[in-house]
């Protein structure tokens, strides 16, 4: 969790929490764009993975490693979805190399360096979604803002927001890889709610995922805004149905006054 303000408890403004991926930002991720994500892995392999394999590097060409990495991703994403426990990029690299028959690395910080290299590639491939920058800038004038995101490598979230000049608007960023729990689990939301305390009815969660961002937040007593341009049936846990983020400031003014 990162916190840029530290004065949230003394601030009486309402709170708006945002999901990150597919709400504010598109990234080359394994769920929505696996081919581009695997291309990021390929670009970092020679410099950041292969040197740690010793003589085994010659027996593990990048195309073969990508297959093991992809297999590790599928395994870990399925387990995380079932248990709500988040895995990390570190875990992915360790599992992929293990399945490739490589010896475990005694210095586990090497896995983190691999993860950081991949994270930088992913962040460089990110793009803002429509109306995200404008909407966040408008809301930051009247509300306290935070991020609660499911993602297996927390630095990517902050790096992408910095890249597009949006990090300054968010007092707190909570990522599942840091909490160990994924939305909709309450322990993923808890750090943001603690950092940005607000009276009942004064916090809104905005996201694109009905289960994670709407039902998870509603179970905690939050207002909910669901970004679903093509939805024709709206779940009763949705308080605000958004066709686009540009509609959000008007809804916030209505519910918060």
URPE-V499728 format. One line per field, one symbol per residue. ss: DSSP state (H for helix, E for strand, C for the rest). A space follows every 10 residues. Layout:
BEGIN
ss = ???
END
This chain:
BEGIN
ss = CEECCCCHHH CCCCEEEECC ECCCEECCCC CCCHHHHHHH HHHHHHHHHH HHHHHHHHHC CHHHHHHHHH HHHHHHHHHH HHHCECCCHH HHHHHHHHHC CCCCCCCCHH HHHHHHHHHH HHHHCCEECC CHHHHHHHHH CCCEEEEEEC CCCCHHHHHH HHHCCCHHHC CEEEEHHHHC ECCCCHHHHH HHHHHCCCCC CCEEEEECCH HHHHHHHHCC CCEEEEECCC CCCCCCCCCE EECCHHHHHH HHHHHHC
END
